[in-house]
């Protein structure tokens, strides 16, 4: 995998570089680890948070597409 992650906590930004499949794999692994650490024995809560995160990502991508038009 050749994806790279850059986090700037002062600007509250995250940047990932790499091929689309590497980037998606990297994001999925990172989200899974974060949710497991917050809710280690509560799969339903992990799934609820995952749904909310994915919804927000899709909204942001749609907003970017609308801005480009």
N, C-alpha and C positions, 0 to 999 in steps of 0.2 A: 504494500500500500504506500502511495506516495503523497497522501493528503497531509497538509500542514495546518495547524490551528494557531491563530494569533488572538490573544485576549487582551484588550485594553480596558482595565477596570476603571480608570479615570474618566474615559469617554463612554463607558458602558457599551463597548462595541466588541463584536466577535467577528473575525474574518477567517475563512477557510479557503485554502487553495488546493487544487488538484482536479482530477477527472471527476465527472458527475457521480459515477458509481462509488468511487473512493470516498468522496465527500459525504454522500448519503450514508454509506456504511459507518463512517467516522461519527456522524451526527447521531445515528441510531444507537451505537455503542455508548456514546457519551450520555445520551438521554437515559438509557437503560441503567447505567451505573448511578446516575444522580437519583433517579426514582427509587432504585433499590436501597440507596443509603438513607433517603428520607423515610421510606415506608418499607422496611425490610420484610415484614410479614403480612402485608396488606395489598394483595394483587388487585383488588377492585379499586383501591385508591390510586395505585400506579396507573391503571388503565384510564381512570378518569382524568388524571393529570396529563397523560399522553394524548388523549383526545383533545383536551384544551390546547395543548402546545401545537398539535398539528393543525387545528382550526386557525390559530393565530398565524402560523406560518403561511397557510394558504391565503388568508386575508392579506397579509403583507405582500405576497407574490402577486396577487390580483391587483393590489393597489399600484405596485411597480409597473405592471403591464398597462394599466389604465393611464398612468403618468406618461408612458412612452408614446401612447397614441396621439 
